[in-house]
Amino acid sequence: MACFRVPDIFSYPVIQPATRLVEVARRSVSSVSEQSFASKLQQDSQQLSTQLAELRVALNNAQQLNFERQLTHSEDLIRELDHELVEIGRAGRAQQLKPIPGESAERASSSLMNAARQVSSTLAQLVSAATSDDHQHVGASAVDAAQSLRTFTRVSTKCAPREETLPWTNSLLLPARLSDSGRVFDRVREQSHQSQLTEATRSVTNSLRQVLSHLPENVHIDRAIETIRSVDHVREHRTPVELRQAASKLIEATSDLVVNMRAPQQAAAVDVFVKSYTDFHTAVREAIAVQQEPQQRQINETYLMKAREEAVNVLVRMGASASESSNVTHTQALTQSTHELTHTVNTLVENVSRESPWQRECDSALRQIASVRHHLEQALLPVNNDTYYESLDVVTEQSKRLGEGMTGIARHAKKSETQGVCESVHEAADAVCGLARAAAQSAYLIGVADSRSTPGRAAVIDVPQCGRSVTYVKQVCERIAQQNYSQQQLLGDGTEIAKHTSALANICRSASERTNNVTVKKQFINGARDLASSTANLITAIRQMDRQYTETSQRECTEAARSLHTVAEQFERFVDNPDFGPIPAKISPEGQQAQRPVLTSAKTMLDASSSMIETAKSLSDRPTDGQIWQRLAYNSKDVSESIKRLVSAIRDEAPGQGDLDRAIERLNQLIQQVDNASMAAVQQQLPRTTVTEQRVHQQILHGVQSLRNSVLPLQQAATGQAEQIGRCVREQMSTMDSLVQSCIQAASISPNERQQTALFDQCKTVVEAETQLMYACKDAAGNPKAVERASQRQRVCSASQ
């Protein structure tokens, strides 16, 4: 089946690191003292550079080929892979399977999850390509799908021998059989109707879901979800639970679930979460039962159902995050789910609780603050896309809001103005949560900036934004297809759908520019086109029905909604590909140590804010109690002091400043080194290098080119990406060290004094310009608001180049 292997799949991940290897090798030549080794390194790096250029040409040629003929081989491929799975199943029944050495359960599950998503994505790409007239795209998509099936089969066989999955080997491998996937290839080959293609891919999705559901770690989560969904049907006697207490325990359990999702105690955390939700659900149900107004009961029933779905979403996304610990998209989705659950819980408590609004708002604020505490346990993943200075701006802004909220609490409490107290408490709680999230993001960026940390990679596509828009489009299309709408509502739905699909199309266009894979690039463009076309058809049908309502116009509107729903569903499957997601940075132990002051200060701020709100809550019963007022004053002072420490901790760890200081010190040493070499040359005491003139000149050319290429990234980092400064500086200094050594070597073998002097002067000019650049970057520090310093930096960069 070698015909299914295409260079595009395997070679792109090789080119970038190999190019980087060439650069590093060239820089290192001047540091190798042994002449024969240095010469060999020079030759090998040149040879690798030549072969990389040839590989790029071969890739470009390969991408122009038509792989449509691969469809004819799909039947053989499916039969081969199915046979492999059958053999594994047979070995499992005979108890002949042995775990693969070095393969952990977590890694095997994560690989299976990724492989399943990749199969779903590539088959969605194949189906979408089949509706176009681009035969090359169809064939290339078939190649991608075939490769993903191979990977899925290989990973499935790795999961089967795990000790904890041996009892379920047949259940695991049976749905992994690839007959459903084969039907997708068949339908594409037969040029079947879109509905048949869609149905075939849905069958594959269901099979994949069955495979993943048999993993032991997913079985426990599935049972938890089933328990939450069936909570209304449980008839066992339960001890009555106080509503506010149940709500607080649920928020606490949610936070613990996030913290422990990859720990050994995950199963216990899931059980506590389910128990907490069940108690909360029961308490709310009892409170709704005694409400007098039917309309209010109906509203709260709706909120309770929403809370249940959000609790399920938390478990689903927790499971995804646990199995793919490096996937930032899953982590951010989990955070969003916990935020939504907290908001709904607070809304329900506010609607059904019998406490005074003052106490109710304080309890809600405390639960809200508790829900963000998990952000500060560790900061190994980004909270959002803010840069260092954007996060610092958020901290400053939210600090002001918190100060205003605290002032408002005291002012309104003195006058016993309940409404004012509630508004101020709400504002203070929002500010505290904003501070916690910004502090966590700042800590992450500080850790990433450490020289020993490994940088991450940005996502090809904004998956969370895609998910939100696709979910909205699908929900509205389902409602239109069910004819559940009023005329006015339908017009509004059409406008909103157009906004969301337009946003999706823009995201697709941006993603197509970020990928080098020609097949994926085409698919993003096709996805944008299909969404735009289906949306236009639906809008036309809605307008036609608005002008003249008939059974025909209604039927056309329903069909258009179903068609758009299908396109959105296919697009959703396609973008849910692990290759499109971001890769988080790996923060070193030293980076985590640098994070500690920020995280500690933020936790202190949370504790102080919670104490302040607890004290404010006490004032509802005893508004004139002097001791409570004194305690409130102490609490407010603690909050203010903790915020000052937090801001100071963030500023003290500003990324890149230490690297810039070390770079400036090293550059001054290099200037002195050039001066010393120049003086030695004048006195005819400069040692002559054993390196050949040709090789030295090549090193200088490579160094100058590398330096020129690295100036712009450093300028961009100093303009608005503080967390990137350190890495850019270290790269430049590596080049500068090598360049200075090469210039001194070149001067040592120059035929006359004039050439020597010119080399030393030019080398010193470059080093001095680099020093000025470092000073300008240190002054700007990555702050985009430093407009005047940016212009200075631009002038220095131009001079350096």
N, C-alpha and C positions, 0 to 999 in steps of 0.2 A: 504493500500500500504506500510505497514511497511517493507515488504521484500526488498524494495529499499534502506533502510537506513543501512549503513555499518559503523562500528566503525572507520574505517580508515579516513573517511571524517571529523568526528566530534572530534575525540580524540586527534589527533596530536597537534592541537593548544592549548589543555588543558595541555599537559604534561610539556612543558617547563615552563610556569608561575607557575604551581603547584609545580614543583621541586624547583623553585626559592623561593616560599612561604615557603617550608619546611626549606630551608637554613636560611631565614630571621627569622623564628619562633625559630629555634634552637639558633641562635645568641642572640635573645632577651630574652631568658629564664633567663640569669644571671642578666638582668636589671630589672626584675620584683621583687619588694620587698615583695609582698604578697605571702606567701608560697603556699597557695592553688591555686592561679591563675598560679603561675609559674609551679607547678606540673601538672595542667590541660593543660597548653600550651605545656609542654614537652610530655605528653601522646598523645595529639592530633596531634602534629607534627610527632611523631613516627608512629601513626596510618595512617596518610596521606601518609607517606613514604612507608609503607607496601602496601597500596592500589594502589599507583602509580606503584609499582613493579608488582603487579598483573595485572594492566591495560596494562602494556607493554607486559606481557606474553600473555594476551588475544588478543592484537593487532597482535602480531606475529602469533598466531594461526589463527586468522581471515584472515590474508593475504594469508594463505595457502589454503583457501577454494576456490571452483570453483563457481563463481557467474553466470555462463552461463545461468542458468535457469531463471535469471531475464529477459532475452530477451522475454521470453514467456509472461511476464506480461506487456510488454510495451504498448500493445493495451489498456488495462484497465487504465493504467496511463494516456495516452494521452486523453482518453475519460473523465476521471475525471477532469483533468486540463482544458480541453476545456469547459466542463460544467461550471466550476468556472468562466471562462472568459465570457461566454455567460450570466451568471447571473449578472455579474458586468455591462455588456453592457446594459442589460435590465433595471437595476436600474438607469443607466445613462440616458437612454431615458425617464424614468419616473421622472427624476430630484430628485432621492432619494439618490444620492451619497453625502457624506459629507467629507470634508477634514479631514485627520487623525490628531488629536491634537499633536503638537510638531514636526510634519513632515514638514520640510522646502522644498520649491521648489527646491533649489539647491541640497539638500541631496537626494531627490527623483529622480531627473534626474541623478545624479551621480550613484546612486544605479542601475538604469535601464541600464545605459551605461555598468557598470561592469557586470551586470547579462547577458546582451546580448553578451558581449565578452566571458563570461564563457560558455554560451550555444554553441557558435561557436567553442570554443576551445575543449570542451569535445566531441562534435559530430565529430570534425576532429580526435580526439584521437580514438573514437569508430570506425570510418571508417578505419583508419590506422591499428588498432588492428585486424579488420576483415580480412585483407589480410594476417595475420600471422596464424600460426598453434597453437598459444597459446590460448586455450579456456578460461583459467583462466583470461588472460589479456582482452579478449573480454568481459567476464562477468563483470569484475571489471570496465571496461570502460563504460559499459552500466549503471552500478550503478552511476558512476560519472555524466554521461549525464542526467540520470533521476533526480538526485539531483539538477543539474543546471537548468533543466526545472521547477522544483518546485520553485526554488528561483526566476526565471524569471517571473513566473506567479504571485507569491506573490508581487514582486516589481511593476509589471504592474498594479496591482489593487491599489497600493499606489499612482501611478502617475495619475490614471484616475480621482480621486475626486478633484484634484487641480483646483482652481477657473479658472486659465487661460487656463486649458486644457479641461474644461467641454464642450465647443463647439466642440471639436475634439475627444470626448470620443470614438465614434464609429470608427473613422479613426485610433485612437490609438490602440484600442483593436482588431479590425478585423484582421490586419496582425499579431497580437500577438497570434492568434489561432494556435494551435500546430500541425495541420495536416501535414505540411511539415516535422516537426521534427519526427512525427510518421512514415513517409515514410522512413526516414533514418533507424530507428529500423527495419522496415519491410525488407528493402534491406539487412541489415546485417543478419537478421534471415533467409532470403531466400538464403544467400550466393551468392548474385548477383555479376556481373562483376564490376571491378573497375570503369569503366566509369559510370555505373548506380549509384554507391555509390557517386561518385563525383558530378554528376548532382543533386542528392538528397540534398547534403550538400549545393550546390550553391543556391538551392531554399530556404533553411533555411536562408542563408546569405542575400538574397534579402528581405525576410520577415522581418528580424531583422532590415535591413536598413530602411524599410518603417516605422516600429514602431518608430525608433529613429527620423526619419525625421519629425514626427508629434509633437514632443516636441516644445513648443513655442520658446525656445531659439535657437533651431536648424533651425526653419523656417526662422528666420531673416538671419542667416548665409547662408542657402541654397539660399535665394533670392539674397544675395550679390554675391555668387559664380555664379549664373545664369547671373547676370548683367555683371560680369567680362568676362565670357565666350562669351557673346553676344555683346561685346563692338564694334566690327567691323560692326555690323548690325544696330547700332543706327544712324538714319538719321537726328536727330535734329541739328540745327545750334549751334555751339560752338564757343565761343570767342577764338582766337588763344592764345596758352600758350607758354611761353618761355621754352625751353627744360630743361635747367639746373635748373630753378626754379621749374619746375614740378618734376624733379628727386629728388630734395632736399625735397620737400613737401611729396613725396611718402615715402622716408626714414623716415622722421619725423613721418608721420602717422603710419608707421609700428612699430616704437618704442612705440608710444602712445598706439597702439593696444595691445602690449605685456603687458604694464604697467597696462592698464585698463581692461584686459580680464575678471577679476572677479568682477569688480566694477559695480555700478549701471549704469555708463555711457558707458557700453560696446557697446550697440546698436549704440550710437552716434559715438563711435570710429570706429565701423565697417563702418558706412556710410561715415565718413571722409576718411577712407582707400580706399573705393570703388571709391569715387570721385577723390581722388589723383591718383589712378591707371588709371582711365579713362582718366584724363588729360594727364598723362604721355604717355599712349598708343597712344593717338591722336597726341601728339607732335612728338613722334617717327615716327608714320605713315606718318605724313606730311614731316618730314625730309628725310625719305626713298624715298618718291615719287619724290624728286628733285635730287636724286643721279643718276649719269650718267651711271655707270658700272652695268650691269645686275647681274654679279657675286656678287658684293658687296651688291646689294639690296637683293639678295637671302640669303646671310649670315646674314644680319641684320633682315630679315623676320624670319629666324629660331630663332635668339636670342629673337625676340619680342614674338614669340610663347612660347619660354622657360620661358620668364618673366611672361607671363600670367599664365602658369601652376604653376610657383612658387608662384605667388600671390594667386592662388586658394589653394595651399598647406598651405600657411600661415593661411588662413581662416579656413581650415579643422583642422589643428593642434591647432589653437587657440580655436576652439570650443571644441576639445577633452580636452585640458588643462583646460578650464573654467569649464567643467562639472566634471572633476576629478582632483580637485586642489591638491590632495596629490600624484598624479602620476608623479614622476620625469621623467619617460621615455617620456611622452607627452611634458613636459616642455623643455627637452633637444632637442626633435625633432622640436619643435617650434623655438627654438633658431637657430638650424641648417637651418631651412627653411628661417628665416629672413636673415641669413648670405648669403645664396645662392641667394636670391632675390637682396640683396644689390650688390653682385658681378656682377650679370647679368645686373642690371640697370647701373652700372658704365661702364661695357663693351659696352653697347648700346650707352651711351652718348659719350664715347670715339670714337666710330665708326662713329656716324652721326653728331656730333657737329662740328661747324665751328670755334670754338675758337682756340687760340694757344695751343699747347700741354702743355705748362707751366701752363696756367690758367686751362686747362681741368684737369690736374693731381691734382692740388690744390683743385678744386671742388670735384673731386672724393674722395680725402683724407678726406675732410670735411664731405661728406656723409657717408663715412665708419666709421668715428669717431662717428657721430650722431647715427649710427645703433647699437652701443654697450652701449649707455648711459643707456638704461633700466636695464642693469645688476646691476647698482649702485643705483637704486631706493630703493631696498630692497634685502637682501641676505638670503632669507628663504629656498632656494633650492640650491643644488649643481650645479655648472656650468659644472664640469667634475669630474673625479675620482682622481684628484691629492690630495696628502696629504699636510699637512701644510708646510713642508719644501720643497716639490716639487713645491708648489705654490710660496714660497719665492724665490726659485731658478729661476723660470720663471720671477718673478718681477725683479730680479737682471740682468738676461740675457737680457730682453726686455729693461731695463733701459739703458744698454750699447748700444743696437741697436738704441734706440731713440737718445742718445747722438751722435752717429756716423751719424745718419740721419740729425740732426740739423747742425752738423759741415759741412756735405756735402752740405746742402742747401746754407749755407753762402759762402762756397768756390766756388761752381759752379756758384752761382748768381753773384759774383764779376766778374767772367770771362764771364758772359752771355752765359754759356754753358747749353742750354735748356735740352739736353738729361740727363746731370748729375743732374740738378735740379729735373727733373721728377723722376729719380731713387731714389734720396735722399728723396724726398717727399713721394714716395711710401713706402720706407723702414721705414720712421718715422711714417706714418699712421699705417702700420702693427704692429709696436712696441707699439704704443699707444693702439691699440685694444687688443693686447696681455696683456698689463699691466692692462687694465680694467677688462678683464676676470679673470686674476690671482688674482687681488685685490678682486673681488667679491667672488671667491672661498675661498680665505683666510678669508674674513669676515664671510662666511658661517661656516667654520671650527671653527673660534673663538667663534661664537654664539653657535655652537653645544657643544663645550667643557665646557660651563657654567654648574655648578652643578645643576641648576634648569631646564635645557633643557632636553627634552626626546630624547634618542638615536633612530636612525632609524634602518633599516634593509637593507642589501645588496640585490640586485636582484638575483633571482635564475639563470637567463639567461640574457645575454647582448642583450636586445631586439633591440636597435638602430643598433648594428652591424649586427644582424640577418636581420633586415629590409633592410639594404643597400645591403647585399649579395643576399637576396632573390629577391629584385627588379631587380638587375642586371641579375640574372639567368633567371627570367621570361621574361625580355625584349629581351634577346638574343634568348631564346627558341622561342618566338613569331616570331622573324625575321627569324629564321631557318625554322619554321613551314610554314611561308609564302614564303619560298624559295627566300628570299631577301638577297642574299650574293654572294660574289665572292669566288673562291676556296681558295685563300690566306687568305681572311677574315675569312672563315669558320674554318681554322686550328687555327688561332689566337683566335677565339671565344671559340673553344674547350679547349684550354689551360687556358684561363681566367675563364671559367666556372668551370673547375677542381679545380682551386685555391679557388674560392669562396665556392664551395660545400665542399671542404676539410676543409676550415675554419669553415663552419657551422657544420660539423661533429665533429670537435674539441670542438666547443662551446656546442654541445649536450652532449658530454662525460663529460665535466666539470659540466654542469648543473645536470646531473644524479647523480653526487657525492655530490651535494649541497642539494638535496631534500631527505626527509625521506619517502615520499609517494611512495610506491612500484609501484603502477600503473603508476604514472607520470615518475618514474625512468625508467620503461620498455619502455615507449613511447619515451623518449629522445633517448634511445639506438636504438629503432626501427626506429626513424626518421633519425638518423645518418646512419643506414644501408640502408634505402630506398634511401636516397640521394646519397650515394656512389654507390649503385647498378644501379640506373637510369643514373647517370653520366657516369659510366663505359660503359653502353649500348650505350649512345650517342657518346662517344669518339670512341668506336669500329665502329659505323656506319659512323662517319666522316672519319676515316682512311680507311675504306673499299671504301667509295666514292672517296677518294683521290687516291687510287690505281687504281680503275676501276669505272669510272663514267657511271652508267646506270640508267634507270628509276627505276629499283628495288632497287638499292643502295640509290637513292635519296628518294624513298618512305620510306625505312627503317630509313633513317636519320630523315625525317620529323616526323615519328611516335615516334622515340626515343625522339625527342625534345618535342613533345606534352606530352609524358609520364613524362619527367622530369619537365615540366611546372606544371603538375597536382600534382606531389609530392611536389614541392616547394610551391604551393598554399595551399595544405593541411597543410604543416609544418608551413606556415605563420599564418594560422588560429589557429593552436594549440598553438603556442608560444604567441599569443596575448591574454593572460589570465591575469587578474588582480592579481591573486595569485602569478604569477611569477615575477612581477615587484618589484622594491625597495620601501621601505616605508621611506619617508624622516623624518629627526628628527624634533621635534617641539621645536623651539627656544624660550626660555623664554624672558620676557621683559628685564631682566637683561642681557641676552645674546645679545639681539638687541642693548642695550645701549653700550655694549663692542664693537660691530661692528661699531658704528658710526664714530670713528676717522678714521678708514680705508676707509669707504665709502666716507666720506667728503673729505679726502685727494685725493682719486681717482677722484672724481668729479672735484676738483680744477685742477688736472693734465689734465683732458680732456679739461676744459675751456682754460687753458694756452696753450695747444697744438693747439687747434683750432685757438686761436688768433695768434699764431706763423705762422700757415699755411696761414691764411688770410693775414698777413703781407707779407709773402713770395710771395703770389699771386700778391700783389701790385707792387712788384719789376719787374714783367714782362713788365709793361708799363713804369716804371720810375726806371731803374736799378741804377741810380746815385743819387737818391734823398737821401740826408743825414738824413732827418727826418725819412724816412722809415727804413733806416739802424739802426738808434738809437732805433726805436721801436722794430725792430727784435732782437736787443741785449737784450732789456728789457724782451721781450717775452721768449727768450731762458733762461734767468736767472730765470724767473718765473717757467718755466717748470722744470728746475734743482732743484729749491727749493721745488716744489710740490712733486717731486719724492723722495727727501730726507725725507720729512714729511711722505710720504706713506710708505716707507721702515721702518722708525722709528715706525710708528703706528702699523705695522704688527708685528715687533719684540717686542714691548712693551706688546702686548696682546698674547704672546706665550702661547699656551694652556698648562694647567697642572702645570705651575710654582707656581701659588698661592696655589693650592692644595698640592703640595710638601712641600712648606714652612709651611703650617698649619700642615701637617702630621709630619714633623720633630719636630715642636714645641710640638705637642701632644705626640710624642714618648718620648721626653725628660721628659715630665711630667709623663708618665707611668713608666719610669725608676726610677724617684724620688719616685713614688708611691710604686713600688716594694721595693725599699730601705727602705722606711718608714715602710712598712708592715714587712719587715725582722727584722728591729730594734725593732718593737713592739713585734714581736714573741720572740726575745731573752729576752726581758724584761717581757715576759709572759703577755703582754697587748693587744695582737691581739684578737679582738672580734671573738667569735666562730659563724660560720654561722649556720643558721637553715636548710639549704639545705642538703638533704641526700648525703652521700658519693657517692653512685651509680650515682646520677644525676649529681653531680659535675664532676665526671670522664667522663661521657658521653659528657658533655659540652666541656671538654678539648679535647677529641678525635675529636668531630665535629669541634672545632675551629682549631685544628692543620691540619685536613684534608682540611678544607676550605682554610686555609692559603697556604697550599702546592698547591692546585688547582689554586689559584689566582696569584702565582708567575710568571708562564709562560706568561699569558696574559699581565702582567705588563712589563715583559722583552720585549715582542714583541712590545708593545706600545712605550717603551722607545727607541727601536731600530729604528723604522720608522713610528710610527703612533702617532704623538704628540697629536692629538685631542682626543685620547683614554686614555691618561695618567691620567687625572683628575678622570675619572670614575673608572679606575682600582685602583687608590690610595684610593679613598673613600671606595671602597669595601674592600680593605685590612685593612684599619683603623677600619672599623666597626667590622671586625673579630678580629683584634688585641685588641681592647677595651674589647670585650667580653672574649677573651682568658685570658687576664691579670686578670680580675675580677674573673674568674673561678679558676685560679691558686692560687690567694690569699685566696679564699674560701676553696680550697682543703688543703692549708697549715694550715688553721685555725682549721681543724678537723683531721690533721695528728697525729698519735699516738706518735711520738717521734720527737726530735729536728733534728735528722739526715735527716729524710724525708722532714721536713720543709725546711731545708737548701738546699737540692737538688732541691726541687721545685722552690724556689726563684732563685737559681743560673741558672737553666735551663730557667726559664721564662725570666730572665734578659738577658741571652745570645740571646734568640730569639728576644727580643725587640731591643737589640743593633745591631743584624744582620739586622733587618728590617730598622733601622735608617741608616745604611751604604748603604742599597739598595736604600733608598730614596735619599741619597746624590748622588749616582751613577746615578740614573735616572734623577735627577735634572741637573747633569753635561752633560748627553747625550741629554736630552730634546726632545727625539724623532727624532733626526737628524741622518739619516742612514749613513751619511758620517763620523760620529765620530767613526772610526774603532778602535782606541786605547781605547777609553772609552768603546766601546762595549765589548772588551775582559775583561776589569775590571769589567764591569757589570755582565758578565757571571760568573766570579769567586765569586762575592758577592752573586749572585742568588744561586749558588751551596752551598755556606756556609749557606745561609738562609734556604734552604731546609733541 
